[in-house]
Amino acid sequence: MNDGDSEALEALLGDQVGDLIASHLARTPRQFSVASGDLLLILQQELTFDIIRDQILNSSKEVFVFFRDRGGVAKQIKVSGKAAIDLHASGYTIYFVLERECTASKLCQAVARLLDEDADHAWPAVFLSKRGAITAMHFDAGDGLTIQLEGRKVWTIGPSPLSNPPDNFTAGEPWKGQLASLQLEPPTAAERSALRDFELAPGDALLATAGAWHQVECMEDSISVDLNLRPTSSRWTDALAQGFRRLLTRIPAARTHWGFGNIRSEEDAARIGEEILEELRRDLHSLSGKALLLPTPYDRALEYIWNPLAVPSIRKLPDSDEVELSIEIVGFYSATGTLTLPYADAIAIGSAAKSREPVRTFIPDNERLVEALCALQAIITK
């Protein structure tokens, strides 16, 4: 941690820092109070409804909204920023990942470093909810420290049924099938006797760990900021999958299209699969632990080159000095990702990508931008 982290944690938790560390290690929920009234006021001033609404309306990304259908079943959808604001006025809950650095983002990274989590990718999000809104019983794949800014909420939390869950799971929803497909036993919701209630008013905070069942009911119109401490994107399953994917692309049979029109029978599919696996087994000796890792702060010696399948494009954002850089990966494993950057940076990256100019010539010593581009698979290590 640095001096800035210490100041942030002192303002947020005061003498409760040890309690947070203990609860995080024990994987148990705990309620806290924001230690500094000045810090709470800053958060409330930086994250008013009007300020958040403007960020949502100016965002190029779709926004999550939560609601219950006519049958009372919990649902979530992604919509445009304008649609999200309109739906919120009708009672829908908005979940929005903040796109600008602010006090909450600094707190998020300070807490993540304190708890030895992935501080480089920890980032805050806000919940905007109307009175009476209820988030269905579910558990999340990451740890979170929620700070209540406006209104009151009641959290109902139960024990974790699954350690290190691979994704979020809502009771009774399609996640059950997803977990089953991963050969993980779909967990059952906790009995009421095992649940605990935590009522949060402005200035209260709550640690909820990954995998813990919880339901949230809004007693009043509410704004809360969630410090996401364990992002779901950085898992060993993903790192291993990237390594196996690189090996598989060397195998001609694995690069063929998989579909009902190309496979005549179950036996045919099994035979092709066995042929691919046999080739893969012969190549496994070349897969090293280091080859699985994306660039990280502890390894500065890596060289970067452009992914030959990366196709960049840029789009000027309206009423802004920033540009949206999109990277499309074509070929066997197609993907598209976007970054919002200052105009000059986006132009430089787009031009360099098209000409395959060496990466270090236009982003020297900017490790965070290198990591962001690697996350989009725009560049690869050499």
C-alpha positions in Angstrom: 0.0 0.0 0.0 1.0 3.6 -0.4 0.4 6.8 1.6 -2.7 7.6 -0.4 -4.1 4.1 0.4 -3.5 4.7 4.1 -5.3 8.0 4.1 -8.2 6.6 2.1 -8.6 3.6 4.4 -8.4 5.8 7.5 -11.2 8.0 6.2 -13.3 5.0 5.1 -12.8 2.6 8.0 -10.8 4.3 10.8 -10.2 1.6 13.5 -12.3 -0.9 11.6 -9.6 -1.9 9.2 -8.7 -5.0 11.2 -12.3 -6.1 11.3 -12.5 -5.9 7.5 -9.4 -8.0 7.1 -10.7 -10.6 9.5 -14.1 -10.8 7.9 -12.5 -11.1 4.4 -10.3 -13.9 5.6 -13.2 -15.7 7.3 -15.5 -15.2 4.3 -18.2 -13.8 6.5 -20.4 -10.6 6.0 -19.8 -7.6 8.2 -21.4 -4.2 8.5 -19.3 -1.0 9.0 -19.7 2.7 9.3 -17.9 5.2 7.1 -15.4 6.7 9.6 -15.2 10.2 8.1 -18.3 12.3 7.6 -16.2 14.4 5.1 -15.6 11.3 3.0 -19.2 10.4 3.0 -20.1 13.9 1.9 -17.6 13.8 -1.0 -19.0 10.5 -2.2 -22.5 11.9 -2.0 -21.5 15.0 -3.9 -19.6 13.1 -6.6 -22.3 10.5 -7.1 -25.6 12.3 -7.1 -28.4 11.0 -9.3 -27.9 13.8 -11.8 -24.2 13.1 -12.2 -24.7 9.4 -12.5 -27.6 9.9 -15.0 -25.3 12.1 -17.2 -22.6 9.4 -17.2 -25.1 6.8 -18.2 -26.6 8.9 -21.0 -23.1 9.7 -22.4 -21.9 6.1 -22.1 -21.4 4.0 -25.3 -22.0 0.8 -23.4 -25.2 -0.9 -22.6 -26.5 -0.8 -19.0 -27.8 -3.6 -16.8 -31.4 -3.2 -15.4 -33.1 -5.5 -12.9 -36.8 -6.1 -12.5 -39.5 -8.7 -11.9 -41.8 -9.9 -14.6 -45.6 -10.2 -14.2 -45.1 -13.6 -12.8 -42.8 -12.2 -10.1 -39.7 -13.9 -11.6 -36.5 -11.8 -11.3 -35.0 -10.7 -14.6 -32.1 -8.7 -15.9 -31.5 -7.2 -19.3 -28.9 -4.9 -20.9 -30.3 -1.7 -22.6 -29.0 1.6 -23.9 -28.3 4.4 -21.4 -31.5 6.3 -22.3 -33.7 3.2 -22.0 -32.1 2.5 -18.6 -33.0 5.9 -17.3 -36.5 5.6 -18.6 -37.0 2.2 -17.1 -35.6 3.4 -13.8 -38.3 6.0 -13.6 -40.8 3.0 -13.9 -39.2 1.2 -10.9 -36.3 -0.8 -12.5 -33.0 -1.0 -10.7 -29.9 0.2 -12.6 -26.4 -1.3 -12.2 -23.8 0.9 -13.8 -20.0 0.5 -13.8 -18.5 4.0 -13.3 -16.4 5.2 -16.3 -14.6 8.1 -14.7 -12.0 8.1 -12.0 -13.4 9.5 -8.7 -13.1 9.1 -5.0 -14.9 5.8 -5.1 -12.4 4.3 -7.6 -9.5 5.3 -5.4 -11.2 3.7 -2.4 -11.9 0.6 -4.4 -8.2 0.1 -5.4 -7.0 0.9 -1.8 -9.4 -1.7 -0.3 -8.4 -4.2 -2.9 -4.7 -3.7 -2.1 -5.4 -4.0 1.6 -7.1 -7.4 1.0 -4.5 -8.6 -1.5 -7.1 -8.6 -4.3 -6.7 -7.6 -7.9 -6.3 -3.8 -7.4 -5.4 -3.1 -11.0 -8.8 -4.2 -12.2 -10.9 -3.4 -9.1 -13.5 -0.7 -10.0 -16.7 0.7 -8.5 -20.3 0.5 -9.8 -23.5 2.1 -8.6 -26.9 0.8 -7.9 -29.9 3.2 -8.5 -33.1 1.7 -7.0 -36.6 2.8 -6.3 -38.5 2.2 -3.0 -39.9 -1.3 -2.9 -37.3 -2.7 -5.4 -36.1 -6.2 -4.4 -33.0 -7.9 -5.9 -33.8 -11.6 -5.9 -31.8 -14.1 -3.8 -28.5 -14.7 -5.6 -24.8 -14.9 -5.1 -22.0 -13.1 -6.9 -18.7 -14.4 -8.3 -16.7 -11.5 -6.7 -16.3 -9.9 -3.3 -17.8 -6.4 -2.8 -17.9 -3.7 -0.2 -21.1 -1.7 -0.6 -21.4 1.9 0.7 -24.9 3.3 1.1 -25.1 6.9 -0.1 -28.8 7.7 -0.2 -31.9 5.9 1.2 -32.1 2.7 3.2 -31.7 -0.9 2.2 -32.1 -4.2 3.9 -29.6 -6.9 3.0 -30.5 -10.5 3.8 -27.3 -12.7 3.6 -26.8 -16.4 4.0 -23.8 -18.8 3.9 -21.9 -19.5 0.7 -22.9 -22.8 -1.0 -20.0 -22.7 -3.5 -16.4 -21.6 -3.0 -14.9 -19.5 -5.8 -18.1 -19.5 -8.0 -17.4 -19.3 -11.7 -20.2 -16.8 -12.3 -23.2 -15.1 -10.7 -26.1 -17.3 -9.8 -29.8 -16.4 -9.2 -32.0 -19.0 -7.5 -34.4 -20.5 -10.0 -32.8 -18.9 -13.0 -30.9 -20.3 -16.0 -27.6 -20.3 -14.0 -28.7 -23.6 -12.6 -28.3 -25.1 -16.1 -25.0 -23.3 -16.6 -23.5 -24.7 -13.4 -24.8 -28.2 -14.3 -23.1 -27.9 -17.6 -19.8 -27.2 -15.8 -20.5 -30.4 -13.7 -21.0 -28.3 -10.6 -23.9 -29.2 -8.4 -26.5 -26.4 -8.6 -26.7 -25.1 -5.0 -30.0 -24.7 -3.1 -30.9 -21.4 -1.5 -30.2 -21.0 2.2 -32.9 -21.8 4.8 -34.4 -18.7 6.5 -32.9 -19.7 9.8 -29.4 -19.4 8.3 -30.0 -15.9 7.0 -29.0 -12.6 8.6 -30.5 -9.1 8.0 -28.4 -6.0 7.7 -30.1 -2.6 7.4 -28.0 0.0 5.7 -28.6 3.8 6.0 -26.4 6.5 4.4 -22.9 6.1 5.8 -23.2 2.4 6.4 -21.0 -0.1 4.5 -21.3 -3.9 4.1 -18.8 -6.6 3.0 -20.4 -9.4 1.0 -18.0 -12.1 -0.1 -18.1 -14.2 -3.3 -20.6 -17.0 -3.2 -22.7 -15.7 -0.3 -26.5 -15.9 -0.9 -28.1 -12.4 -0.5 -31.2 -10.5 -1.3 -31.6 -6.7 -1.2 -34.8 -4.8 -0.5 -35.0 -1.0 -0.9 -37.0 0.7 1.9 -36.5 4.1 0.2 -35.3 5.4 -3.1 -31.6 4.5 -3.0 -28.1 5.1 -4.3 -25.3 2.9 -3.3 -21.7 2.4 -4.6 -20.3 -1.1 -4.8 -16.5 -1.5 -4.6 -15.9 -4.6 -6.7 -12.8 -6.2 -5.2 -12.6 -9.4 -7.1 -13.4 -9.0 -10.8 -14.8 -12.1 -12.5 -12.5 -11.8 -15.6 -9.2 -12.8 -13.8 -9.5 -16.5 -13.1 -7.1 -19.4 -13.7 -9.8 -21.1 -15.8 -9.5 -18.2 -18.2 -5.7 -18.3 -18.2 -5.7 -22.0 -18.9 -8.3 -21.7 -21.6 -6.2 -19.1 -23.4 -3.2 -21.4 -23.4 -5.2 -24.4 -24.6 -6.9 -22.2 -27.3 -3.5 -21.2 -28.7 -2.5 -24.9 -28.9 -5.8 -25.8 -30.5 -5.4 -23.2 -33.3 -2.4 -25.1 -34.5 -4.5 -28.2 -35.2 -6.2 -28.1 -38.6 -9.2 -30.2 -37.5 -9.8 -27.9 -34.6 -10.0 -24.9 -36.9 -12.9 -26.3 -38.9 -16.5 -25.1 -38.4 -18.4 -27.0 -35.7 -22.1 -27.3 -36.5 -25.0 -29.6 -37.2 -24.4 -29.3 -40.9 -20.8 -30.6 -40.7 -21.3 -33.5 -38.2 -23.5 -36.4 -39.4 -23.8 -38.3 -36.2 -22.8 -38.5 -32.6 -20.2 -41.1 -33.5 -18.8 -38.8 -36.1 -18.5 -35.9 -33.6 -16.8 -38.2 -31.0 -14.3 -39.4 -33.6 -13.3 -35.9 -34.6 -13.1 -34.8 -31.0 -10.8 -37.7 -30.2 -8.6 -36.9 -33.2 -8.2 -33.3 -32.0 -7.5 -34.3 -28.4 -4.9 -36.8 -29.6 -3.1 -33.9 -31.4 -3.5 -31.7 -28.3 -2.0 -34.3 -26.0 1.1 -34.4 -28.1 1.5 -30.6 -27.9 0.8 -30.2 -24.1 4.5 -30.4 -23.3 5.0 -27.0 -25.0 2.4 -25.3 -22.7 4.2 -23.6 -19.8 2.8 -21.8 -16.8 4.5 -18.5 -17.8 2.9 -18.8 -21.3 -0.5 -18.7 -19.6 0.0 -15.3 -18.0 -1.1 -11.9 -19.3 1.3 -9.0 -18.7 1.4 -8.1 -15.0 3.3 -5.5 -13.0 5.8 -8.0 -11.7 7.1 -8.8 -15.2 8.3 -5.8 -17.1 10.6 -7.6 -19.5 8.0 -8.8 -21.9 7.9 -7.6 -25.5 4.6 -6.9 -27.2 3.6 -7.3 -30.8 0.3 -6.8 -32.6 -2.1 -9.7 -32.8 -2.1 -10.4 -36.6 -5.9 -11.0 -36.4 -6.7 -7.6 -34.8 -8.7 -5.1 -36.9 -9.0 -1.7 -35.3 -11.6 1.0 -35.9 -12.3 4.3 -34.2 -15.5 6.3 -33.6 -15.6 9.9 -32.3 -17.9 10.2 -29.3 -20.5 13.0 -29.5 -20.0 16.0 -27.3 -16.6 14.7 -26.1 -12.9 14.9 -26.8 -12.6 11.2 -26.5 -12.8 8.4 -29.1 -14.0 4.9 -28.9 -11.4 2.4 -30.1 -12.9 -0.9 -31.2 -10.7 -4.0 -31.7 -12.2 -6.9 -33.7 -10.5 -10.2 -33.6 -11.3 -12.1 -36.8 -10.7 -15.7 -37.7 -11.3 -18.9 -35.8 -12.0 -17.2 -32.4 -13.8 -13.9 -33.2 -14.2 -11.3 -30.5 -14.8 -7.5 -30.3 -13.9 -5.1 -27.5 -13.9 -1.4 -27.0 -11.8 1.2 -25.1 -12.7 4.9 -24.6 -9.5 7.0 -25.0 -8.3 10.5 -25.6 -8.5 11.4 -29.4 -4.7 11.5 -29.9 -4.1 8.1 -28.2 -6.9 6.4 -30.1 -5.6 7.7 -33.4 -2.0 6.7 -32.6 -3.1 3.2 -31.6 -5.3 2.7 -34.6 -2.6 3.9 -37.0 0.1 1.7 -35.4 -2.2 -1.3 -35.4 -2.9 -1.0 -39.1 0.8 -0.6 -39.9 1.9 -3.2 -37.3 4.3 -0.6 -35.9 6.1 -1.9 -32.8 3.9 -1.4 -29.8 6.5 0.3 -27.6 7.0 3.2 -30.0 3.6 4.7 -29.2 2.8 3.6 -25.6 6.1 3.7 -23.9 6.0 2.9 -20.2 2.2 2.9 -20.2 1.7 -0.5 -18.6 -2.0 0.0 -17.8 -2.8 0.7 -21.5 -0.8 -2.3 -22.5 -2.8 -4.5 -20.2 -6.0 -3.0 -21.4 -5.1 -3.7 -25.0 -4.0 -7.2 -24.0 -7.4 -7.7 -22.4 -9.0 -6.9 -25.8 -6.5 -9.3 -27.4 -5.3 -6.4 -29.5 -1.6 -7.2 -28.8 0.1 -10.4 -27.7 3.4 -11.1 -25.9 6.5 -12.2 -27.7 
